[in-house]
């Protein structure tokens, strides 16, 4: 009878311990791995183990880190507290967002709030939830050797960038910065917060305009109310200097005559106001 799953955990734990000792307690840096784990023998566990062994560990160990996943924590005590302690204290966190595991996202949110170094992985072919779609993620297919090689290269470059003083921006840090700007006594900073807050809506507007132009103009029917709301938002941005003449001019061509007249009217309004964003 061959060794069971427990033997693999013992071997992995010994590997981590051996590496930590070889590095020296004072010199080692710690990388905590947040990932969906799943029961022993499950496909989730098998994939998580392979990503840890073949993608994460080779890259981080080459850079002087010891990688530890939550199920490898050996100390006695409340596991949740130990996990959070590592998320807060460790030099680096790598989060595998595959399958949108709620525990992974909860733990990642803690790291986001701290604005400390982290890297996000995701199984190729999957999509991120809306709240973190704008953040960089490394896609990997663990069954494809070329994909694994590419992911390792991207992971290494992402980790190296932290050593170059890269600013760490997260959805939470942006929200906190906006809150501070909104409470500022400076009209300039308060106006800047309004412009920043409308950027996601502006992206939606531009995408909507592109779709509508592709179909020959704005559709009639229930969507009209949505279009009116979008136009109101654009007009508000134009009045505050949040849209330039050049950006509005880029919307011309291919739309309905009604839409074109509206854009031309906005361009004239922005031109009279100076045609640039406030400093």
Secondary structure, 3 states (H helix, E strand, C coil): CCCCHHHHHHHHHHHHHHHHHHHCCCCCEEEEEECCCCCCCCHHHHHHHHHHHHHHHHHHHHCCEEEEEHHHCCCCCCHHHHHHHHHHHCCEEEEECHHHCHHHHHHHHHHHHHCCCEEEEEECCCCCCHHHCCCCCEEECCCCHHHHHHHHHHHHHHHHHHCCCCCCCCHHHHHHHHHHHHCCCCHHHHHHHHHHHHHHHHHHHHHHHHHHHHCCCCCCCCHHHHHHHHHHHHHHHHHCCCCCHHHHHCCCCCCCHHHHHHHHHHHHHHHHHCCCCCC
